[in-house]
Every structure is written in C-alpha cells, then in structure tokens.
Amino acid sequence: MSKETYVNLFKKYELYRSDIYMLTQTKTAEIFFLFEEVCYELIQDRAINRQIPPEFISTAKTFIKQNTFINVYFALIDNRAFFLSDLIDFLALIKSAKPN
C-alpha cells in the first residue's frame, strides 16, 4: 500500500480534502465508513504505515480492538472527521511514489 492507496480511499467517498470536519452534516455516513476503512488499513504491516506517526496507528489499533473509551470518543462524527483531516494533512507531507 502506498500513499496513493490512502488517497484513493478518501476519493472513493469524495472526501479527499483537509476540511472534512466541515462536511459532518452532509457526509455523515461517508465519514463513518471511511474512518473504519482507514483504521483497518492503518493497522496493516505496510511500508507507508511506517511513515505515519505512531499516534494514528495506535489509535486505529485501539479502535479496532473495541476499546470502550476510544469507541465512545469516535462515536462522535466530529472526532472521526478531525482524525481523518489530520491524516490527510500528514499524507500531504509524504512524497508520492515515483512512477516506474
């Protein structure tokens, strides 16, 4: 998985923008589903994930493991949106893979 794979996940839901938090009223379901897909990808052992801050990875692992506190926190759409927004901003800092 590369940076582009994450970008494509965001684009699949038409949410590839750093102001996702502004769309919590109009794209609620999309944000919920995208967050879960992103968390699943973050816990995979992939090269791209070794470039992402460990806070994203540990949060995703805790969410996937059904930690009560984390799951209650992320039951709020705004918290999911800000997490995704921060991830997009970080991904923008990672160089894209060079074409072959």
C-alpha positions as CSV (number, residue, x, y, z in Angstrom):
1,M,0.0,0.0,0.0
2,S,1.3,3.4,-0.9
3,K,0.2,6.9,-0.1
4,E,-1.9,6.8,-3.3
5,T,-3.9,3.9,-1.9
6,Y,-5.0,6.1,1.1
7,V,-5.7,8.9,-1.3
8,N,-8.0,6.6,-3.3
9,L,-9.8,5.6,-0.2
10,F,-10.6,9.2,0.6
11,K,-11.6,9.9,-3.1
12,K,-13.9,6.8,-3.1
13,Y,-16.1,8.7,-0.6
14,E,-15.4,12.1,-2.3
15,L,-13.7,13.2,0.9
16,Y,-10.2,14.0,-0.2
17,R,-9.9,17.4,1.4
18,S,-8.4,18.6,4.6
19,D,-11.6,20.2,5.8
20,I,-13.6,17.0,6.2
21,Y,-14.8,18.4,9.5
22,M,-16.9,20.9,7.6
23,L,-18.9,18.0,6.0
24,T,-20.1,16.3,9.1
25,Q,-23.7,17.3,8.4
26,T,-23.8,16.3,4.7
27,K,-21.5,13.3,4.5
28,T,-22.1,11.6,7.9
29,A,-22.3,8.0,6.6
30,E,-19.3,8.5,4.3
31,I,-17.2,9.8,7.2
32,F,-18.2,6.9,9.4
33,F,-17.4,4.3,6.7
34,L,-14.2,6.0,5.6
35,F,-12.9,6.2,9.2
36,E,-13.4,2.4,9.7
37,E,-11.7,1.6,6.4
38,V,-8.8,3.9,7.2
39,C,-8.4,2.3,10.7
40,Y,-8.3,-1.1,9.2
41,E,-5.6,-0.1,6.7
42,L,-3.6,1.7,9.4
43,I,-3.2,-1.5,11.4
44,Q,-1.7,-3.4,8.5
45,D,2.0,-4.0,8.3
46,R,2.8,-1.8,5.2
47,A,5.7,0.4,4.4
48,I,3.6,3.5,4.1
49,N,2.3,3.0,7.7
50,R,5.9,3.1,9.0
51,Q,6.0,6.7,7.7
52,I,2.8,7.7,9.5
53,P,3.0,9.0,13.1
54,P,2.5,6.2,15.7
55,E,-0.4,8.0,17.2
56,F,-2.5,7.3,14.2
57,I,-1.5,3.6,14.2
58,S,-2.1,3.2,18.0
59,T,-5.5,4.9,17.8
60,A,-6.6,2.7,14.9
61,K,-5.4,-0.4,16.7
62,T,-7.3,0.6,19.9
63,F,-10.4,1.4,17.9
64,I,-10.3,-1.9,16.0
65,K,-9.9,-3.8,19.3
66,Q,-13.2,-2.2,20.5
67,N,-11.7,-0.2,23.4
68,T,-14.8,1.3,25.1
69,F,-13.3,4.8,25.7
70,I,-11.9,5.1,22.2
71,N,-15.1,3.8,20.6
72,V,-17.3,6.2,22.6
73,Y,-15.0,9.0,21.6
74,F,-15.1,8.1,17.9
75,A,-18.9,7.6,18.0
76,L,-19.0,11.3,17.5
77,I,-18.7,12.2,13.9
78,D,-16.7,15.3,14.6
79,N,-13.9,13.3,16.2
80,R,-13.8,10.9,13.2
81,A,-13.7,13.9,10.8
82,F,-10.8,15.6,12.7
83,F,-8.8,12.4,12.8
84,L,-9.3,11.9,9.0
85,S,-8.5,15.6,8.4
86,D,-5.2,15.3,10.3
87,L,-4.3,12.1,8.4
88,I,-4.9,13.9,5.1
89,D,-2.7,16.8,6.2
90,F,0.1,14.3,7.2
91,L,-0.2,12.3,3.9
92,A,0.3,15.6,2.0
93,L,3.7,15.8,3.6
94,I,4.8,12.3,2.4
95,K,6.3,12.2,-1.0
96,S,4.3,10.4,-3.6
97,A,5.8,7.2,-5.1
98,K,7.7,7.8,-8.3
99,P,6.2,6.4,-11.4
100,N,8.0,3.4,-12.8
